[in-house]
Amino acid sequence: MVFNKIIELKETIVLQSNRIEKMLQNCLKGVIAKDSLVIDKVVNKHEKKINKNEIKIDEVITAILALYHPEAKDLRYVLMMARMNYDLERMGDHCVEIAESAFFLLDKPEVKPLIDIPRMFESTINMLQETVTAFINEDVVLSMAIHQKDNEIENIANQVFRELLTYMISDPKKIENAFHLITISTNLVKISELITNIAEATIYIVEGKVVKHTKEKSEKTFDVKIAAEPEDGQ
């Protein structure tokens, strides 16, 4: 009986993940195509469903723990899906923050042609898809690969920050618009970190092994070198 309940819960977690993927797709379209309709769906449709289902999933998890007292792998499944549920809800919050910045930028001139931020979106979406696949198939090898992947997205974000900072310094009129692009980039990094949590949870479900603090993280510093002003006579 508990097995069937866990399967149902697993299916619900996957559906919740699919909603996050849709939110990311809409955010990407909103940022690139400046489509206000899809941005509005992120804030006023998808996020409300994510929040509503988070509560339902929590209630199901509580009932399973109270009624069936799962043990061993079944218990790991239930506990990790509780964590996944929380992380997916947080991803939804970050998507809303991206959508809010996209709304701000709708009628604003471009700071620069967007290249790296679309790459970040695509990498994050691909990372989420692979993570869901690994969770469904209990694929530890794929989960370990994902566990190392969010550094790539963080590195792109560092590059985005450095480049946009130079635009902000050279033209103060671009500061506010550039800030919202940095906000979008930062939220994508946070989403990638939450996706990594799900990959780590899958590893724990299958092997009972904690890998949360075993990854080499890149330095979270923004090393921006600004050329010195030339001296008189140069």
Buried (B, 14 or more C-beta within 10 A) or exposed (E): EBEEBBEEBBEBBBEBBEBBBBBBBBBBBBBEEBBEEBBBBBBEBBBEBBEEBBEEBBEBBEEBBEEBEBEEBBBBBBBBBBBBBBBBBBBBBBBBBBBBBBBBBEEEEEBBEBEBBEBBBEBBBEBBBBBBBBBBEBBBEBBBBBBEBBBBBBEBBBBBBEBBBBBBEEEEEBBEBBBBBBBBBBBBBBBBBBBBBBBBBBBBBBBEEEBEEEBEEEEEEEEEEEEEEEEEEE
